[in-house]
Amino acid sequence: MKIAVIDPGSGNLASVRRALERVAREEGVAADIVVTTRADDLRDADRVILPGQGAFASCRRGLDALPGMTDELQEQVIDKGKPFLGICVGMQLMAERGLEHGVTPGLGWIAGEIAPMDPREGDAALPLPQMGWNGLHRAAPHPLLDGVAEGGHAYFVHSYALQGGDDRQLLASAEYGGPVVAMVGRDNIAGTQFHAEKSGQVGLRILANFMGWTP
């Protein structure tokens, strides 16, 4: 199995790679994990992962700066149906647009936009970014969540979140001064707002499920 991990110039690529290598070892999967800036590597990959961190606009610029990458992503993931996982801002880029540092088009794979959070507890604003461990609440059954306990904790760092999405694409939410979209998906694509690679056993289980996912 070949897994292409796209490097858009941001994201914990070393952490993602280490987590995938650990999962492959523990699950007994022969996986060739390639961190790449080359669109060609997506063509012979079996699965594609897009990590990201920082601002939506800069991550989109980084992705667009990779020659042919957005076109190849569209062909391999949407047209050919290869399993895809977006992580943190990689998940956000799946949306229609982002509002961080101006209006920036997303990939348009899921409904909604990435907008500023306004978490409140009563009349008091909660600190941003939301940073730390938070429980996941399943919204729909999905193979990537198999073996993940209700309320299992994942690691979040973000000040923007998906809003105005399609409830049919919501897989899990968290609570931080109100509900926060934590995981989305449809067909062969899925995304986690949290850092799966830094989320302990919950994250490792999701990555293991991704390796075995046959949508």
N, C-alpha and C positions, 0 to 999 in steps of 0.2 A: 504494500500500500504506500502510495506517495501522497504526502500532505504538503501543500504549498501554503506557507505562511507569508503573506504579503507584508513588505516593509515600506510603509508610506512616509517614513522619516520620523515616526513617533511610535510610542508603544513599548511595552516591556517585552521586547522580542526574545531576549535571553531567558526571561522567566517563562514565557509561553513555550519556548522550545524545551526547556528543562521539564516543565510539567508534562508535555506531550511525550517526551522520552521516558519519563517515569511511568506514565500510564501504559505506554506500549510495552515496557518491560514487565510491569505487573500483570497486564492482561495477556501476555504472550503473543503480541501482535508484531509482525515484522513490518515496521514502519520506517520509511525514508522521509524524514522531516526536513524540508528545504525552506529556509528563509530567503526570500527572493525579492528583487526589484524588477525582474524580467517577466514580461507578459507571456513569453513562450513557455515558461515553467508551469503555467496553468493548464496548458493543453494536455500534458501527459500526467497531470495530477489527478488523484481520485477524489480528493477533498480539498477545500480551500478555506483558510482562516484569515480574517482581516482584523488584527488588533489595532488599537489606537488609544491615545491619551492626549490631553491638552484641549485646545480649542477646535470646534467643528470646522471652522473656516480653514485653519492651517492644515488640519488633517486632510481635508478635501483637496487643498492645493498640492499637498505632498503626493496624494494618489494621482491627481491629474498630471503631475510632473513625470510620472513613470511612463515612458513611451508605450502607447497601445494598451495600457493596463485596464482602463475603464471599459474599453470596447471588448477586450478579452474576458473581463469579468462578466459582462452582460452575456456574451456568447456561451461561456463555459457553465455559468451558474444558472442563468435564467433560461437560455435557449436549450442547453444540453442537460440541465437538471443535476449538476454535481452538487453534493452536500456542501453547504456553506455555513460558517459560523462567524458572526461579527462579535467582537469583544470590546466593551466600553464605547469609545468613540467609533470604533468599527461597527458597533450596533447602531449608533446614532446615524451614521452615514447611510444606512439602509432606508432612512425616512425620506420624506419628500423635500424637506428643506431644513436648514438650521438657522437660528436667529442669533447666534453668538458672533460678535464682531461683524454685524451686518447680516443681510439675508444671503445665504449660500445654498444653492441647489444640492440636494442629496441624490442618492442613486434612484430613489422613487420606488423601492421594492416593497415597502410597507407604508401604510397610511399614517399621516400625522406629521408633526413638525417638532423639532428639538427647541424647546423654549425655556426661559429662565424658571427655576423653581422658586416658590414662595412658601416655604414650610412654616407653619405656625402652630403654636401650642397655646390655645386661648388667644389672647391679644398679643402674645410675645412671639417675635420672629425667632426661628431656630437658626443656628449657625450654618453658614455655607462656606465651603462645600460640605455636602453630606459626606462624612469621611469616617469609615469604620465598618463594623460588622452589623448586619441587619438580617432579620429572618425573611425567608421567602415563603410566599403564600400562593399555592398553586391555583391558577385560574382555569386551566384546562389540562387534560391528560396529554402527555407528549413523550415520545421515546427518550428524549434527552433528559427528562426528569425522572425516569425510572430509577428507583433506588434512592432518590433524594427525599428525605423525610420532610413532612409538612413543618414549616418553621425552621428548617435547616439554615444555618447562617452563611452568608456570602459577604465579600469585602467590596464596599462601594467607595468611590471617590468621584464626586461630580456635583456641579451646580446647575446643570441643565438636564432636562429629561424629556422623554417623549410625551407629547400632549396632542389631543385631538385624533388619536388613533382609532383603529377598528377593533372593537372588543373581541372579534373573532380571531384576531391575531395576537391577543394577549395570552401569554403562557404562565406568567407569574408576576406578582407584585410584591412590594415591600411597603412598610409604613415609615414615613418620616414627616411628621406634621401633616399627614394626609397620605393617600395612596400614591405610590411611585411605581411607574412601569419598570419592572426588573428584567423581564425576559419576553421576547416576542418571537413569532415564527409563523410561517405558512409554507406549504409544499416542501421544498428541499432546502429552505433557508431558515436560519434561526439567529438570534442575537441575545447577548447578555449585557445589561447595563453595568453589572458588577464585573470585577476582574476574576474571571473563572480560574485563571492561572495562579491567583493569590488567595483562593477561597477554600484552602484546606481540602478535606475529604469531599465536601459538596462540589467544589470545582473540579476535582479529579474525577468524580463520578460522572459529571456532565461531559467532560472531555472524553472519558472512556466510552460513554454512550454515543458521542459524536463519531468516534472511530468505527463503531459498529452499526451506525445508522444507515438504513437502506430505505429512503423515502420513496 
